[in-house]
Amino acid sequence: MAGDGGAAGTTKGRWDLTADTFERLLEALDPDRERAAVAYERLRYRVIGLLRWWGSAAAEQLADDTLDRVARKLQEGAQIAPGSLGAYVRGVARLVFYESTREPLVPLAGREPEMPAPNDASEAADCLDRCLASWGAADRDLLLRYYDAGKASDLRRQMADGLGISATALRIRTHRLRTRLERCVTTCLK
């Protein structure tokens, strides 16, 4: 996600999802926040399965890209007929998959991106600090508080309640922030 709920930005041609845009996608899935979060997870799981069926080696990454694009289109005012969101998402997934076959795939080692070995620990810490400093305060504080809470579900539940979102939506949001941070640190270390 790209910030404090304003317009989305791009980083090297990649569009970053904002909180407002993500909320619009959840609203399209279901007006109830809890059911929308569950519907999002199910939809993402189905898109991953579809992409794997088509032979994608990076199905999870492409599923996230697909849902980001759908969210962006909704934010831009795309009109999707009631009951047709699944078909729309499938069509976008197909296009994302075709695009991915034209680009060289970056091999993924499990779920964690490969990080170049820094010259020393301070270089990695400097990159982390620089990346976090370039973010808006809301995203930075959210990610730091989320991981500072550890696996304490009560603290994370309180965070979700404080933001007015479900625990699942909080996990999704922080996962995307972490992925964005990992990309930034990797780029910095190169």
N, C-alpha and C positions, 0 to 999 in steps of 0.2 A: 504494500500500500504506500501511497506516495505522500502522505502528509496529513494535514489537519482537516481533511474533508473538502478541500477545494478542488480545483481542476486537476486532472491527472497530468503527469509529466512523462517525459520520455528519457530514457537513459540508453544511449547508443542504439536508438531505433526500437527500444523495448518500451512499451507502454506500461506504466505502473498503476495499479488499482488503488483508488481512493476509498475512504470509509463510506462516503456518500454513494459512490457507485456500487460498492459491495452491498450496501443496504438496499439499493434499488433492485438488485438481483434477488436478494432474500425476499423482498416484498412480492416480486413476481412469482416466486415459488409458493409462498403462502403468507397470508397476512399475520398469522400467529408466529412469533419469533422462534419458539421452540420447534414447532413443526417445520418452519422454513429451514432451520439449521439441519434438522434430520433429512429433509428433502434435498438440501444441498449435498450432504454427505452421500446420500444414495445416488444422486445424479452424477457426482464426481466418480463414484465407484463404477457406475455403468459406463461412463465415458472412458475410464481407464480400461475396462474390459473390452470395450469396442476397439480402442486403439491397439490393445494387445492382439486382438483378433485380426486386425489389419496388418499386424507384424511390426508394430512400433517397438523399438528398444527403449524408448524414453516415454512410455505411456503416461506416467504420473506428471511429468513436466508438461507434456502436450495437453493433458487434461486441464491442468491449471491455466495454461495459455488459452485454451478453448473457453473456459468459464470466464476468464478475464475479458476476452473479446465480447462474449455475450453480454457481460455486465456493462462494458463500454457502449455497446450498441443500444442497450436499454437506456443508459444515461443520455445518449445522444438523441433519444426519442423514437427509436425503432418500435413499430407497432407489431406485436406478435399476438395472433388470434388466441383467445382463451382455449386452453387445452393443447396448444401447439408448441409450447416452450420446449418440450422434449425433442420434437422433430427439428426445431430450429437449432437446438444445441447439437444434435447429431450432424446437421448440415455444416455447422461451423467446425465441428470436430473433423469432419471429412476434409475440409479445406486446410485446416491446420496440419493434418496428417500429410496431405499432398505437398504442402510447403516444406514440411520437415524432410521429405524424401529428396528435395532439391538441395538441401543444405547438408554439409558434412556433420554427422552426429558426433557429439562430444561424449565419449564413453563415461558412464557413471559407475563409480565403485560403490556398489550398494546404494544407500540413501544419502551418504555424505559426499559432498563434492571434494575433489582432490585439491588440496591446498599445497602450493609450492612451499618447500622448506625455507623458512626465513633464515637470514644470516645469523640472527640471534633472537632471543625471546623479546627483547625490547623493540625490535623492528615490527614484530607482529602486534605487540601492544600499541605501538604508535599508529599502525594502520587501523586497528580497531577503534582507537580514540578518534582518529580523523574521520572515519566513516560515520561513527555515531554523532560527531559534532556537526556533520553536514545534514543531519536529519532535523525535522521539526521536533519540538519538545514533546509533543503528544506521543508520537511514534517511539521516540527514544525512551521516554519514561515508561511507556507501556511494556516494551520489550524487557527493559531492565527489571522492572517490578515483577513481571511474569516469571523470569528465570531466577530472580532473587527469592521468590516464594518456594522454589524447589518443587517437589511433587506434592506439596501440601494442598490437597484439593479444596479445603475450606478457604484458604487464602485466595486461591484462584477463583473460586465461586464468588467470593466477596468482590473481587476485581470485576468479574463479569456482571454482577448485580449493579455495581457502581457505574458501569458503562451502559447499563440497560440492555445487555445482550446475553445470549445463552453461553454456557461454558463451551459448547462446541464452536460457536462463532468466535469466541475468544481464542480457542486453540487454532482455528483456521487463520485468524488475523495475525497471531504471533508467529505461526509457522511461516507465513508469507514475509513477515518482517525479518525473521531469521534468515530465510533464503536470500532476501535482498542484501542483508548484512554480509553473508558469506560471499556473495558475488563481489561486493565492494572490497572486502578484505583481500580476496583472491586477486582482484585487479590491482590493488595497491601493492601487493607483495611482488607482482611481476615487474 
